[in-house]
Amino acid sequence: MENRKQEILRAVVQEFTTSAVPVGSQALQSRYFVNLSSATIRSELAELVDQGYLAQPHTSAGRVPTDSGYRYFVDFLMDLEKIPEQVGSFIDHELRQAPADVQGMVEKVAMTVAAVTQNASVASAPQGSQARIKHLDLVSLEPTEVLLILLLEGNLLRQQVLTVAEAATQAELTQVAARLNTTLGGKGSEEVHSHYESAALGLEKELLGRVVTVLDIYEKGSESLVVHDGVRNLLRQPEFAESSRLHQVLEVLEETRYLTVLLRQLIGQSDLQIVIGSENASSQLQGCAVVLTTYGPSNRLKGVLGVIGPTRMAYSQTVARLQAVARSASDRMADLGV
């Protein structure tokens, strides 16, 4: 695309993103191209329409970007926003206040993204988040019934009543708990599995097996944890004035299992993915733009963080702020060992 067409397309995208009103040649001339005649601008706009980058809703109306126009802008013309100091400070402050448990962290991340992008947000927990034992207690309820109290790092409490093969006194259970706390305190699920495999048959191995089961259930739940926030932000966008449009997005956001699969498919092997309008495989999202990035405490433990909004999205701002939240969340999770 010639330089002049690029600049005109960039101007139309920027103007339409701000106003949500089709952009005419006079507005472009007065605000962006004072050295070009209206006739020249109209000619360039017409060619951009013919090439599929712009559309003209009505004969007398200005132009609006098409999905292809937004795609060209994102791929070739977009300069990321320099994040305002107050926005950067807000992101850092919010993430420093994030809870130490995985669910609390993911919820805080989603809330922060929604606040700084003014769109709907989605966040999945880093896959493979490992549960770490902080402390465990064993309480005798009946001769063969034991209450397992398991405190995981992040102050997550798990309690389960177990039936054991042979009767055990409280004194015996207290001794087992003391040994396990000494051996397993601060250890992750992989090390607990290993300790279970090598333990001698008996009460301790039986209880260890139950601990392993609790950790496995927790980790599987973490992997499918997806939260969303900021749907109220979409209500301010004229594209979602019709309730049916909003309901389509809500259908996707509320179906957690489907959303988990969708996020993993969209992000693929990339750390940044922008899916615009008709590029979305999901029919409910074909009127939306989806911007996704990854975050997490390490390269092995990565979750997906994203924004859903109209195709008329402030892409340069959204991408910059989404990535800033991802960096801050990753640092916070690494510090906490989440």
C-alpha positions as CSV (number, residue, x, y, z in Angstrom):
1,M,0.0,0.0,0.0
2,E,1.3,3.4,-0.9
3,N,2.4,5.7,1.9
4,R,-0.5,8.2,1.5
5,K,-3.1,5.4,1.5
6,Q,-1.4,4.0,4.7
7,E,-1.6,7.4,6.4
8,I,-5.3,7.9,5.4
9,L,-6.2,4.4,6.6
10,R,-4.4,5.1,9.9
11,A,-6.3,8.3,10.3
12,V,-9.7,6.7,9.5
13,V,-9.0,4.0,12.1
14,Q,-7.9,6.5,14.8
15,E,-10.8,8.8,14.1
16,F,-13.5,6.1,14.0
17,T,-12.1,4.4,17.1
18,T,-12.6,7.7,19.0
19,S,-15.9,8.8,17.5
20,A,-17.7,5.7,16.4
21,V,-19.0,7.9,13.5
22,P,-18.2,7.2,9.8
23,V,-15.3,9.4,8.8
24,G,-15.6,11.8,5.9
25,S,-13.0,13.6,3.7
26,Q,-13.6,17.0,5.3
27,A,-12.9,15.7,8.8
28,L,-9.7,14.0,7.5
29,Q,-8.6,17.2,5.8
30,S,-9.2,19.5,8.7
31,R,-7.6,17.3,11.3
32,Y,-4.9,15.3,9.5
33,F,-4.2,16.4,5.9
34,V,-4.4,20.2,5.6
35,N,-2.1,20.0,2.5
36,L,-4.4,17.6,0.6
37,S,-7.6,18.6,-1.2
38,S,-10.9,17.0,-0.3
39,A,-11.1,15.6,-3.8
40,T,-7.7,13.9,-3.4
41,I,-8.8,12.4,-0.1
42,R,-12.1,11.2,-1.5
43,S,-10.3,9.5,-4.3
44,E,-8.0,7.7,-1.9
45,L,-10.9,6.7,0.3
46,A,-12.7,5.3,-2.7
47,E,-9.7,3.2,-3.7
48,L,-9.4,1.9,-0.1
49,V,-13.1,0.9,-0.3
50,D,-12.4,-0.9,-3.6
51,Q,-9.5,-2.7,-2.0
52,G,-11.6,-3.9,0.9
53,Y,-9.9,-1.9,3.7
54,L,-12.8,0.5,4.2
55,A,-16.6,0.4,3.8
56,Q,-19.2,3.0,3.2
57,P,-22.3,2.3,5.2
58,H,-24.5,4.7,3.2
59,T,-24.0,6.5,-0.1
60,S,-23.7,9.9,1.6
61,A,-21.9,8.6,4.7
62,G,-18.2,8.6,5.5
63,R,-16.1,5.5,5.7
64,V,-15.5,2.9,8.4
65,P,-12.7,0.3,8.6
66,T,-13.5,-3.3,7.6
67,D,-12.0,-6.3,9.4
68,S,-9.3,-6.3,6.7
69,G,-8.6,-2.6,7.3
70,Y,-8.2,-3.2,11.0
71,R,-6.0,-6.2,10.2
72,Y,-3.7,-4.1,8.0
73,F,-3.6,-1.4,10.7
74,V,-2.6,-3.9,13.4
75,D,0.0,-5.7,11.3
76,F,1.7,-2.7,9.6
77,L,0.7,0.7,11.1
78,M,0.1,0.2,14.8
79,D,2.5,2.0,17.3
80,L,2.0,0.8,20.8
81,E,0.8,3.4,23.3
82,K,3.3,4.8,25.8
83,I,1.5,3.9,29.0
84,P,0.6,7.0,31.1
85,E,2.4,7.1,34.4
86,Q,-0.9,7.0,36.4
87,V,-2.1,3.9,34.5
88,G,1.2,2.1,35.1
89,S,1.1,3.0,38.8
90,F,-2.5,1.8,39.0
91,I,-1.5,-1.6,37.4
92,D,1.4,-2.1,39.7
93,H,-0.6,-1.1,42.8
94,E,-3.5,-3.4,41.9
95,L,-1.2,-6.4,41.3
96,R,0.8,-5.8,44.5
97,Q,-2.5,-6.1,46.3
98,A,-3.4,-9.4,44.6
99,P,-4.1,-12.4,46.8
100,A,-1.5,-15.1,47.1
101,D,-3.8,-17.9,45.9
102,V,-4.2,-18.8,42.3
103,Q,-7.9,-18.0,42.0
104,G,-7.6,-14.7,43.8
105,M,-4.7,-13.7,41.6
106,V,-6.5,-14.6,38.4
107,E,-9.6,-12.6,39.5
108,K,-7.5,-9.6,40.3
109,V,-5.7,-9.8,36.9
110,A,-9.0,-9.9,35.1
111,M,-10.4,-7.0,37.1
112,T,-7.2,-4.9,36.4
113,V,-7.3,-5.6,32.6
114,A,-11.0,-4.6,32.4
115,A,-10.3,-1.4,34.3
116,V,-7.4,-0.2,32.2
117,T,-8.8,-1.2,28.8
118,Q,-12.4,-0.4,29.4
119,N,-13.5,-3.7,27.7
120,A,-14.4,-7.1,28.9
121,S,-11.5,-9.2,30.1
122,V,-10.7,-12.9,30.4
123,A,-8.0,-14.7,32.3
124,S,-7.1,-18.3,32.7
125,A,-4.8,-19.7,35.5
126,P,-1.3,-20.7,34.4
127,Q,-1.4,-24.3,33.3
128,G,0.3,-26.7,35.5
129,S,0.2,-24.5,38.6
130,Q,1.7,-26.7,41.3
131,A,0.1,-27.0,44.7
132,R,2.6,-26.6,47.5
133,I,2.0,-27.9,51.1
134,K,2.3,-25.3,53.8
135,H,1.0,-27.4,56.7
136,L,-1.2,-30.4,57.4
137,D,-3.0,-31.6,60.4
138,L,-4.7,-35.0,61.1
139,V,-7.5,-35.2,63.6
140,S,-9.1,-38.4,64.9
141,L,-12.9,-38.4,64.6
142,E,-13.6,-42.1,65.0
143,P,-11.1,-45.0,65.3
144,T,-11.0,-45.4,61.5
145,E,-12.1,-41.8,60.5
146,V,-9.6,-39.0,60.2
147,L,-10.1,-35.4,59.3
148,L,-7.3,-34.2,56.9
149,I,-6.7,-30.5,57.2
150,L,-4.3,-29.4,54.4
151,L,-3.1,-25.8,54.1
152,L,-1.6,-25.0,50.8
153,E,0.7,-22.0,50.0
154,G,-1.5,-19.0,49.2
155,N,-3.4,-19.9,52.4
156,L,-5.8,-22.2,50.6
157,L,-7.5,-24.6,53.0
158,R,-8.6,-28.1,52.0
159,Q,-10.4,-30.4,54.4
160,Q,-11.5,-34.0,53.9
161,V,-12.8,-36.8,56.1
162,L,-11.0,-40.0,55.4
163,T,-11.7,-43.6,56.3
164,V,-8.5,-45.5,57.0
165,A,-7.9,-49.3,56.9
166,E,-6.9,-49.6,60.5
167,A,-7.8,-47.7,63.7
168,A,-5.4,-44.9,64.6
169,T,-5.2,-42.9,67.9
170,Q,-4.8,-39.2,67.9
171,A,-1.2,-39.7,69.3
172,E,-0.3,-41.8,66.2
173,L,-1.9,-39.3,63.9
174,T,0.0,-36.4,65.5
175,Q,3.3,-38.2,65.0
176,V,2.5,-38.9,61.3
177,A,1.5,-35.3,60.8
178,A,4.7,-34.1,62.4
179,R,6.8,-36.3,60.1
180,L,5.0,-35.3,57.0
181,N,5.2,-31.6,57.9
182,T,9.0,-32.0,58.3
183,T,9.4,-33.9,55.1
184,L,6.8,-32.1,52.8
185,G,6.6,-28.6,54.1
186,G,7.0,-26.2,51.1
187,K,7.2,-29.1,48.7
188,G,5.2,-29.3,45.4
189,S,2.9,-32.0,44.2
190,E,5.7,-33.8,42.2
191,E,7.8,-34.2,45.3
192,V,4.8,-35.4,47.3
193,H,4.1,-38.0,44.6
194,S,7.7,-39.2,44.7
195,H,7.6,-39.5,48.5
196,Y,4.4,-41.5,48.3
197,E,5.9,-43.9,45.8
198,S,8.9,-44.6,48.1
199,A,6.9,-44.8,51.4
200,A,6.6,-48.1,53.2
201,L,3.2,-49.7,53.4
202,G,1.1,-48.6,56.4
203,L,-0.9,-45.7,57.8
204,E,1.5,-43.0,56.6
205,K,1.5,-44.2,53.0
206,E,-2.3,-44.5,53.1
207,L,-2.7,-40.9,54.3
208,L,0.0,-39.7,51.8
209,G,-2.1,-41.3,49.0
210,R,-5.1,-39.2,50.1
211,V,-2.9,-36.0,50.2
212,V,-1.8,-36.8,46.6
213,T,-5.4,-37.1,45.5
214,V,-6.3,-33.7,47.1
215,L,-3.4,-32.0,45.4
216,D,-4.3,-33.6,42.0
217,I,-7.9,-32.4,42.3
218,Y,-6.7,-28.9,43.2
219,E,-4.3,-28.7,40.2
220,K,-6.8,-29.9,37.7
221,G,-9.2,-27.3,39.0
222,S,-6.5,-24.6,38.5
223,E,-5.9,-25.6,34.9
224,S,-9.6,-25.1,34.0
225,L,-10.0,-21.9,36.0
226,V,-11.1,-19.1,33.8
227,V,-12.6,-15.8,35.0
228,H,-14.0,-12.8,33.2
229,D,-14.7,-9.2,34.2
230,G,-15.8,-5.9,32.7
231,V,-18.9,-6.9,30.7
232,R,-20.4,-3.7,32.0
233,N,-17.8,-1.8,29.9
234,L,-19.3,-3.3,26.7
235,L,-22.6,-1.6,27.6
236,R,-21.0,1.8,26.9
237,Q,-20.1,0.8,23.4
238,P,-22.6,1.5,20.6
239,E,-21.9,-1.8,19.0
240,F,-23.5,-3.5,21.9
241,A,-26.6,-1.3,22.2
242,E,-28.6,-4.3,20.9
243,S,-29.0,-6.7,23.7
244,S,-28.7,-9.7,21.3
245,R,-25.1,-8.7,20.5
246,L,-24.2,-8.6,24.2
247,H,-25.9,-11.9,24.9
248,Q,-23.8,-13.6,22.3
249,V,-20.6,-12.5,24.0
250,L,-22.0,-13.5,27.4
251,E,-22.8,-17.0,26.1
252,V,-19.1,-17.4,25.4
253,L,-17.9,-15.9,28.6
254,E,-20.2,-17.9,30.8
255,E,-19.4,-21.3,29.3
256,T,-16.1,-21.9,31.2
257,R,-15.2,-25.2,29.6
258,Y,-15.7,-23.9,26.1
259,L,-13.8,-20.6,26.9
260,T,-10.9,-22.6,28.3
261,V,-10.5,-24.5,25.0
262,L,-11.1,-21.4,22.9
263,L,-8.4,-19.4,24.7
264,R,-5.8,-22.2,24.3
265,Q,-6.7,-22.6,20.6
266,L,-6.5,-18.8,19.9
267,I,-3.2,-18.2,21.6
268,G,-1.5,-21.2,20.0
269,Q,2.3,-20.9,20.3
270,S,2.3,-17.1,20.2
271,D,2.7,-14.7,23.1
272,L,0.4,-12.2,21.4
273,Q,-2.6,-12.9,19.3
274,I,-5.1,-10.4,17.8
275,V,-8.2,-11.9,16.3
276,I,-10.5,-9.5,14.5
277,G,-14.2,-9.9,13.6
278,S,-14.7,-12.6,11.0
279,E,-11.4,-14.2,11.8
280,N,-13.0,-15.6,15.0
281,A,-14.0,-19.2,14.7
282,S,-16.7,-18.7,17.2
283,S,-19.8,-17.2,15.5
284,Q,-20.8,-15.3,18.7
285,L,-17.5,-13.4,18.6
286,Q,-17.5,-12.5,14.9
287,G,-18.5,-8.9,15.6
288,C,-15.7,-8.6,18.2
289,A,-12.0,-8.2,18.5
290,V,-10.1,-10.5,20.8
291,V,-6.6,-9.6,22.0
292,L,-4.7,-12.2,23.9
293,T,-1.3,-12.6,25.6
294,T,0.3,-15.0,28.0
295,Y,1.5,-14.5,31.5
296,G,2.8,-16.6,34.4
297,P,5.7,-17.1,36.8
298,S,7.8,-19.0,34.4
299,N,8.0,-20.3,30.8
300,R,6.6,-23.6,31.9
301,L,3.6,-22.1,33.8
302,K,1.6,-19.9,31.5
303,G,-1.9,-18.7,31.6
304,V,-3.8,-16.6,29.0
305,L,-4.9,-13.1,29.5
306,G,-7.2,-11.3,27.1
307,V,-9.6,-8.5,26.1
308,I,-12.9,-8.8,24.2
309,G,-14.4,-5.7,22.7
310,P,-15.8,-4.3,19.5
311,T,-13.6,-4.4,16.4
312,R,-13.5,-0.6,16.8
313,M,-11.0,-1.1,19.5
314,A,-8.1,1.2,20.5
315,Y,-5.6,-1.5,19.5
316,S,-2.4,0.3,20.3
317,Q,-3.7,1.2,23.8
318,T,-5.2,-2.2,24.5
319,V,-2.2,-4.2,23.5
320,A,0.2,-2.0,25.5
321,R,-1.9,-2.1,28.6
322,L,-2.7,-5.8,28.4
323,Q,1.1,-6.6,28.1
324,A,1.8,-4.3,31.0
325,V,-0.7,-6.2,33.2
326,A,0.8,-9.5,32.0
327,R,4.3,-8.4,33.0
328,S,3.2,-7.1,36.4
329,A,1.1,-10.3,37.1
330,S,4.0,-12.5,36.1
331,D,6.4,-10.7,38.4
332,R,3.9,-10.9,41.3
333,M,3.3,-14.6,40.8
334,A,7.0,-15.4,40.7
335,D,7.5,-13.4,43.9
336,L,4.7,-15.3,45.6
337,G,5.6,-18.7,44.2
338,V,2.0,-19.1,43.0
